[in-house]
């Protein structure tokens, strides 16, 4: 039943979600946190039954630690005790995350619980916000547990803060919110099934050809195809998760803010997976001192954040290289390029449109020998002949150009914004209806691809 945790699966869309929504809507408002918690545990248990005990155990531990921090904060006493409890809870959370990440790399990938990083990050943020006094209301166990385990977010995020939907009791459900959320779900479903999953086939075709047997044009097509696949896979998931949240009365959590419209790579990663970037900034970068303590310390802090970001994505060396390369480019943009506004604008946009796809190749290929071979195809003057089979590019482009074209069109913020603004227009409604049922058709007639971030 692991398919239930894939938000684009038939089991989720036509079984779990409708039943959950009916129960959630008909119970009194004061019981909805309990329905959210219990429904989320059922959801998680159906996908990862072995590790549901871990999720419950970490939920109970973090709630109890949070209670001590909260009451000591409110009373103004025991600042030393608050720090000890904060450090204890964060260390336990970090150790659990590190342990399972190491086991997944060293022993078996199946030992990594689904969504472990995302609910652990929520728990760390919760403790830190309590310590800082950012959470003003007393927390009940059910409400806190509902926040930690909230099923649209528990497997892949977004990393919603407690203050965004759980600090206040005025959560509202309505037909209008249901409609707005449904539009986001349909758009996200289309991005996942009609773009990301189709472009995954392009990457698989390149794997079949082999990095040593493809032409340079196909290598570049593969780099951009993989970039689009990753983008629409995760943006699609984020829209589905955020849309379900809106249907349930929570605020919309914007996780992708049109990153390919960014002015440079630093701006790109403030827009890409924005809730994760915000988490790293608030709970690692700023506690290290941020940019307030001099140039060299700022550079150190940035590199530490990007090293941690790389290690968080995976334990193989390519992820470390990916994180450190991005950190170095962002440092260069911040302290060198920024001295000349015109040069910064030109080079920054080139970095977004050319360098970002190249870094995704590093992200995608864990074998360093194969990675070197791919880059030798991208830049044939580094040692390998320019082309092996020049016809391969035209063949793959002929099959995948519609998906690539739509991927490029959706990169423009205005296209997405127009669709949202005119979502009640009959033409847009017809298109959304077509997207939904065409997506369902693809889901039914394929084995289904899991979301790429499912095991982070």
C-alpha positions as CSV (number, residue, x, y, z in Angstrom):
1,X,0.0,0.0,0.0
2,X,3.0,2.3,-0.2
3,X,1.4,3.9,-3.3
4,X,-1.1,5.7,-0.9
5,X,1.6,8.2,0.0
6,X,2.0,9.2,-3.6
7,X,-0.3,12.2,-3.9
8,X,-0.8,11.5,-7.6
9,X,-1.8,7.9,-7.2
10,X,-5.3,6.5,-7.8
11,X,-5.4,5.1,-4.3
12,X,-4.9,8.6,-2.8
13,X,-7.0,10.6,-5.3
14,X,-10.1,8.4,-5.4
15,X,-10.0,6.5,-2.1
16,X,-8.1,8.2,0.8
17,X,-8.7,11.9,0.0
18,X,-12.4,11.8,-0.7
19,X,-13.1,9.8,2.5
20,X,-10.9,12.0,4.6
21,X,-12.5,15.2,3.2
22,X,-16.0,14.0,3.9
23,X,-15.1,13.1,7.5
24,X,-13.2,16.4,8.0
25,X,-16.0,18.5,6.7
26,X,-18.9,16.9,8.6
27,X,-17.3,16.8,12.1
28,X,-17.5,19.9,14.4
29,X,-14.6,22.3,13.9
30,X,-13.2,21.5,17.4
31,X,-12.6,17.9,16.3
32,X,-10.8,18.7,13.1
33,X,-7.3,18.6,14.6
34,X,-8.0,15.1,15.9
35,X,-9.3,14.0,12.4
36,X,-6.2,15.5,10.9
37,X,-3.9,13.7,13.3
38,X,-5.7,10.3,13.1
39,X,-6.1,10.5,9.3
40,X,-2.4,11.4,8.9
41,X,-1.3,8.5,11.0
42,X,-3.5,6.1,8.9
43,X,-2.1,7.7,5.7
44,X,1.5,7.2,6.9
45,X,0.9,3.7,8.3
46,X,-0.5,2.6,4.9
47,X,2.6,3.8,3.2
48,X,5.3,3.0,5.7
49,X,3.9,0.9,8.5
50,X,7.2,-0.1,10.0
51,X,8.2,3.5,10.8
52,X,4.9,4.8,12.0
53,X,6.1,4.1,15.5
54,X,9.1,6.3,14.9
55,X,6.9,9.1,13.8
56,X,4.6,8.8,16.8
57,X,7.6,8.5,19.2
58,X,9.2,11.6,17.8
59,X,5.9,13.4,18.0
60,X,5.4,12.6,21.7
61,X,9.0,13.5,22.6
62,X,9.0,16.8,20.8
63,X,5.6,17.7,22.3
64,X,6.8,17.0,25.8
65,X,10.0,19.0,25.3
66,X,8.0,21.8,23.8
67,X,5.7,22.0,26.8
68,X,8.7,22.5,29.1
69,X,10.2,25.2,26.8
70,X,6.8,27.0,26.4
71,X,5.9,27.2,30.1
72,X,9.4,28.2,31.1
73,X,9.3,30.9,28.4
74,X,5.9,32.2,29.5
75,X,6.9,32.3,33.2
76,X,10.2,34.0,32.4
77,X,12.1,31.5,34.6
78,X,14.6,28.8,34.1
79,X,16.4,30.2,31.0
80,X,19.2,27.6,31.6
81,X,16.6,24.8,31.7
82,X,15.0,26.1,28.5
83,X,18.4,26.0,26.7
84,X,19.1,22.5,27.9
85,X,15.7,21.2,26.8
86,X,16.1,22.9,23.4
87,X,19.6,21.5,22.9
88,X,18.4,18.0,24.0
89,X,15.4,17.9,21.6
90,X,17.4,19.3,18.7
91,X,20.3,16.9,19.2
92,X,17.9,13.9,19.4
93,X,16.0,15.0,16.3
94,X,19.3,15.6,14.4
95,X,20.8,12.3,15.6
96,X,17.7,10.3,14.5
97,X,17.8,12.0,11.1
98,X,21.5,11.4,10.7
99,X,21.3,7.8,11.9
100,X,18.7,6.8,9.3
101,X,20.4,8.8,6.5
102,X,23.6,6.9,7.2
103,X,21.8,3.5,7.4
104,X,20.1,4.2,4.1
105,X,23.5,4.9,2.4
106,X,25.6,2.3,4.1
107,X,23.1,-0.6,4.5
108,X,19.8,-0.3,2.5
109,X,17.8,2.6,1.1
110,X,14.6,1.0,2.5
111,X,15.9,1.9,6.0
112,X,15.1,5.6,5.4
113,X,11.6,6.3,6.7
114,X,9.4,8.1,4.2
115,X,9.5,11.9,4.7
116,X,11.8,11.7,7.7
117,X,13.6,14.9,6.9
118,X,10.5,17.0,6.5
119,X,8.8,16.1,9.8
120,X,12.1,16.3,11.7
121,X,12.7,19.8,10.3
122,X,9.2,20.7,11.4
123,X,10.0,19.5,14.9
124,X,13.3,21.4,15.1
125,X,11.6,24.6,13.9
126,X,8.8,24.1,16.5
127,X,11.3,23.9,19.4
128,X,13.3,26.9,18.2
129,X,10.2,29.0,17.7
130,X,9.0,28.1,21.2
131,X,12.3,29.0,22.6
132,X,12.3,32.4,20.8
133,X,8.8,33.1,22.0
134,X,7.3,33.1,18.4
135,X,4.5,30.7,19.5
136,X,2.2,32.6,21.8
137,X,-0.6,30.1,22.5
138,X,-0.6,27.0,24.7
139,X,-0.4,23.9,22.5
140,X,-2.6,20.8,23.0
141,X,-1.1,17.4,22.1
142,X,-3.6,16.8,19.4
143,X,-3.0,20.2,17.7
144,X,0.8,19.8,17.9
145,X,0.6,16.2,16.6
146,X,-1.6,17.3,13.7
147,X,1.0,19.8,12.8
148,X,3.9,17.4,12.9
149,X,2.1,14.6,11.0
150,X,-0.2,16.6,8.6
151,X,-0.6,14.2,5.7
152,X,-0.2,16.4,2.6
153,X,3.2,17.6,4.0
154,X,4.6,14.7,6.0
155,X,6.3,12.9,3.1
156,X,7.8,15.8,1.1
157,X,6.9,19.1,2.7
158,X,6.4,22.0,2.3
159,X,7.9,22.8,5.7
160,X,5.0,24.9,7.1
161,X,5.7,26.7,10.3
162,X,3.4,26.2,13.3
163,X,2.4,29.9,13.2
164,X,1.0,29.5,9.6
165,X,-1.9,27.3,10.4
166,X,-1.9,26.1,14.0
167,X,-1.4,29.1,16.3
168,X,-4.9,30.4,15.7
169,X,-8.2,28.6,16.1
170,X,-10.1,30.5,13.3
171,X,-9.4,27.9,10.6
172,X,-12.2,28.1,8.0
173,X,-13.5,25.8,5.4
174,X,-15.7,27.0,2.6
175,X,-16.8,26.1,-0.9
176,X,-14.6,28.9,-2.3
177,X,-11.5,27.6,-0.5
178,X,-12.3,24.1,-1.7
179,X,-12.5,25.4,-5.2
180,X,-9.3,27.4,-4.9
181,X,-7.5,24.4,-3.4
182,X,-8.9,22.0,-6.1
183,X,-7.5,24.3,-8.9
184,X,-4.0,24.0,-7.3
185,X,-4.3,20.2,-7.0
186,X,-5.3,19.9,-10.6
187,X,-2.5,22.1,-11.8
188,X,0.0,20.2,-9.7
189,X,-1.3,16.9,-10.9
190,X,-0.9,18.0,-14.5
191,X,2.7,19.2,-13.9
192,X,3.6,15.9,-12.3
193,X,2.0,13.4,-14.7
194,X,1.9,15.3,-18.0
195,X,5.3,17.0,-17.8
196,X,7.6,15.5,-15.1
197,X,6.7,11.9,-15.7
198,X,7.0,12.3,-19.5
199,X,10.4,14.0,-19.3
200,X,11.5,11.2,-17.0
201,X,11.3,8.9,-20.0
202,X,13.8,11.2,-21.9
203,X,16.3,10.8,-19.1
204,X,15.7,7.0,-19.2
205,X,16.4,7.0,-22.9
206,X,19.7,8.7,-22.3
207,X,20.6,6.1,-19.7
208,X,19.9,3.4,-22.3
209,X,22.0,5.1,-25.0
210,X,24.8,5.5,-22.4
211,X,26.8,8.6,-21.6
212,X,29.7,7.4,-23.8
213,X,27.4,6.9,-26.8
214,X,25.4,10.1,-27.0
215,X,26.1,13.2,-28.9
216,X,26.9,16.6,-27.4
217,X,23.5,18.1,-28.5
218,X,21.7,15.2,-26.8
219,X,23.7,15.7,-23.6
220,X,22.5,19.3,-23.4
221,X,19.0,18.3,-24.2
222,X,19.2,15.7,-21.3
223,X,20.5,18.4,-18.9
224,X,17.6,20.7,-19.6
225,X,15.1,17.8,-19.7
226,X,16.2,16.6,-16.3
227,X,16.0,20.2,-15.0
228,X,12.4,20.5,-16.2
229,X,11.6,17.1,-14.8
230,X,12.8,17.9,-11.4
231,X,11.2,21.3,-11.3
232,X,7.7,20.1,-12.4
233,X,7.9,17.0,-10.3
234,X,8.5,19.0,-7.1
235,X,6.5,22.1,-8.0
236,X,3.6,19.7,-8.9
237,X,3.8,18.0,-5.5
238,X,4.0,21.3,-3.7
239,X,0.9,22.6,-5.5
240,X,-1.0,19.4,-4.7
241,X,0.0,19.6,-1.0
242,X,-0.7,23.3,-0.7
243,X,-4.0,22.9,-2.5
244,X,-5.2,20.2,-0.2
245,X,-4.1,22.4,2.7
246,X,-6.3,25.2,1.4
247,X,-9.2,22.8,1.0
248,X,-8.8,22.0,4.7
249,X,-8.8,25.6,5.8
250,X,-5.1,26.3,6.0
251,X,-3.2,29.1,4.3
252,X,-1.6,28.5,0.9
253,X,2.1,27.6,1.4
254,X,4.0,28.9,-1.6
255,X,7.1,26.7,-2.1
256,X,8.1,27.6,-5.6
257,X,8.2,31.3,-6.6
258,X,9.1,31.0,-10.3
259,X,12.8,30.3,-9.7
260,X,13.8,30.4,-13.3
261,X,12.8,34.0,-13.4
262,X,15.5,34.7,-10.7
263,X,18.2,37.3,-11.3
264,X,21.0,35.0,-10.0
265,X,21.6,31.7,-8.3
266,X,21.2,33.1,-4.8
267,X,17.8,34.5,-5.8
268,X,17.0,31.1,-7.5
269,X,17.4,29.2,-4.3
270,X,15.3,31.7,-2.4
271,X,12.5,30.8,-4.8
272,X,13.2,27.1,-5.3
273,X,11.8,25.0,-2.4
274,X,11.3,28.3,-0.6
275,X,10.2,26.7,2.7
276,X,13.4,24.6,2.9
277,X,15.6,27.5,2.0
278,X,13.9,29.6,4.7
279,X,14.4,26.8,7.2
280,X,18.1,26.6,6.5
281,X,18.4,30.4,6.8
282,X,16.4,30.7,10.1
283,X,17.8,27.6,11.9
284,X,21.4,27.2,10.6
285,X,22.6,30.3,8.8
286,X,21.4,33.0,11.2
287,X,22.3,31.0,14.4
288,X,25.8,30.7,12.9
289,X,25.9,34.5,12.7
290,X,24.4,35.1,9.2
291,X,26.0,38.0,7.4
292,X,26.4,40.2,10.4
293,X,29.9,39.1,11.5
294,X,32.2,40.1,8.7
295,X,33.0,38.9,5.1
296,X,35.0,35.7,5.9
297,X,32.6,34.5,8.5
298,X,29.7,35.1,6.2
299,X,31.5,33.1,3.5
300,X,32.1,30.3,6.1
301,X,28.4,30.4,7.1
302,X,27.2,30.2,3.5
303,X,29.5,27.3,2.7
304,X,28.4,25.4,5.8
305,X,24.8,25.8,4.9
306,X,25.4,24.6,1.3
307,X,27.5,21.7,2.6
308,X,24.6,20.7,4.9
309,X,22.2,21.1,2.0
310,X,24.2,18.8,-0.2
311,X,24.5,16.2,2.6
312,X,20.8,16.4,3.3
313,X,20.0,15.5,-0.3
314,X,22.2,12.5,-0.3
315,X,25.2,10.8,1.2
316,X,27.2,10.3,-2.0
317,X,30.0,12.5,-3.1
318,X,28.2,14.1,-6.0
319,X,25.7,15.7,-3.6
320,X,28.6,17.2,-1.6
321,X,30.1,18.5,-4.8
322,X,26.7,19.9,-5.9
323,X,26.3,21.8,-2.6
324,X,29.8,23.2,-2.4
325,X,29.7,24.3,-6.1
326,X,26.5,26.2,-5.5
327,X,27.8,27.7,-2.3
328,X,30.9,28.9,-4.1
329,X,28.9,30.4,-6.9
330,X,26.6,32.2,-4.5
331,X,29.7,33.6,-2.6
332,X,31.1,34.8,-5.9
333,X,27.8,36.5,-6.9
334,X,27.5,38.1,-3.5
335,X,31.0,39.5,-3.0
336,X,32.4,39.8,-6.5
337,X,29.7,40.1,-9.2
338,X,27.6,42.5,-7.0
339,X,30.3,45.2,-7.4
340,X,29.1,45.9,-11.0
341,X,25.4,46.1,-11.4
342,X,25.3,45.5,-15.2
343,X,27.8,42.6,-15.1
344,X,25.9,41.1,-12.2
345,X,22.6,41.2,-14.0
346,X,24.0,39.6,-17.2
347,X,26.1,36.9,-15.5
348,X,23.5,36.2,-12.9
349,X,20.8,35.4,-15.5
350,X,23.3,33.3,-17.5
351,X,24.0,31.4,-14.3
352,X,20.3,30.7,-13.8
353,X,19.7,29.6,-17.4
354,X,23.0,27.7,-18.1
355,X,24.8,26.9,-14.9
356,X,21.7,25.7,-13.0
357,X,21.0,22.9,-15.5
358,X,24.6,21.8,-15.3
359,X,24.5,21.6,-11.5
360,X,21.4,19.4,-11.8
361,X,23.5,16.9,-13.9
362,X,25.8,16.7,-10.8
363,X,22.8,16.2,-8.7
364,X,21.5,13.4,-10.9
365,X,24.6,11.2,-11.4
366,X,26.1,9.7,-8.3
367,X,28.9,7.8,-10.1
368,X,31.8,10.3,-10.5
369,X,33.2,8.4,-13.5
370,X,29.9,8.5,-15.3
371,X,29.5,12.2,-14.2
372,X,32.9,13.0,-15.8
373,X,31.9,11.2,-18.9
374,X,28.6,13.2,-19.2
375,X,30.5,16.5,-18.8
376,X,32.9,15.4,-21.4
377,X,29.9,15.0,-23.8
378,X,28.6,18.4,-22.7
379,X,32.0,20.0,-23.4
380,X,33.7,17.7,-26.0
381,X,36.9,19.8,-26.1
382,X,37.7,18.4,-22.7
383,X,38.8,15.1,-24.2
384,X,36.1,13.1,-26.0
385,X,35.0,13.5,-29.6
386,X,32.2,15.9,-30.3
387,X,29.6,13.5,-31.5
388,X,29.0,9.8,-31.7
389,X,25.5,9.6,-33.2
390,X,24.3,13.1,-34.2
391,X,20.9,11.7,-35.2
392,X,20.1,10.8,-31.6
393,X,19.4,14.4,-30.7
394,X,16.8,14.8,-33.5
395,X,15.2,11.5,-32.7
396,X,14.7,12.4,-29.0
397,X,13.7,16.0,-29.7
398,X,11.1,14.7,-32.2
399,X,9.5,12.6,-29.4
400,X,9.7,15.0,-26.5
401,X,9.5,18.5,-28.0
402,X,5.8,19.1,-26.9
403,X,6.7,18.4,-23.2
404,X,9.8,20.6,-23.5
405,X,7.8,23.4,-25.1
406,X,5.1,23.4,-22.4
407,X,7.9,23.3,-19.8
408,X,9.4,26.4,-21.2
409,X,6.1,28.2,-21.5
410,X,5.2,27.5,-17.8
411,X,8.5,29.0,-16.7
412,X,7.1,32.4,-17.4
413,X,5.3,33.6,-14.2
414,X,2.6,35.4,-16.2
415,X,1.3,32.1,-17.6
416,X,0.7,30.6,-14.2
417,X,-0.7,33.8,-12.8
418,X,-3.1,34.2,-15.6
419,X,-4.4,30.7,-15.1
420,X,-5.0,31.4,-11.4
421,X,-6.6,34.8,-12.0
422,X,-9.0,33.5,-14.6
423,X,-9.7,30.1,-13.0
424,X,-13.4,30.6,-13.1
425,X,-13.4,31.4,-16.8
426,X,-15.2,28.7,-18.8
427,X,-12.2,28.2,-21.1
428,X,-9.8,27.8,-18.2
429,X,-12.2,25.5,-16.4
430,X,-12.5,23.3,-19.5
431,X,-8.7,23.2,-19.8
432,X,-8.4,22.2,-16.1
433,X,-11.0,19.5,-16.5
434,X,-9.1,18.1,-19.5
435,X,-5.8,18.3,-17.6
436,X,-7.3,16.4,-14.6
437,X,-8.8,13.5,-16.6
438,X,-5.9,13.3,-19.0
439,X,-3.6,13.0,-15.9
440,X,-5.9,10.3,-14.6
441,X,-5.6,8.5,-17.9
442,X,-1.8,8.6,-17.7
443,X,-1.9,7.4,-14.1
444,X,-4.1,4.4,-14.9
445,X,-2.1,3.4,-18.0
446,X,1.4,3.6,-16.4
447,X,3.1,2.1,-13.5
448,X,3.4,5.5,-11.9
449,X,6.6,7.3,-11.0
450,X,7.1,8.3,-7.4
451,X,7.9,11.9,-6.6
452,X,11.6,12.4,-6.7
453,X,11.8,14.0,-3.2
454,X,9.8,11.1,-1.6
455,X,12.8,9.7,0.3
456,X,14.5,12.9,1.5
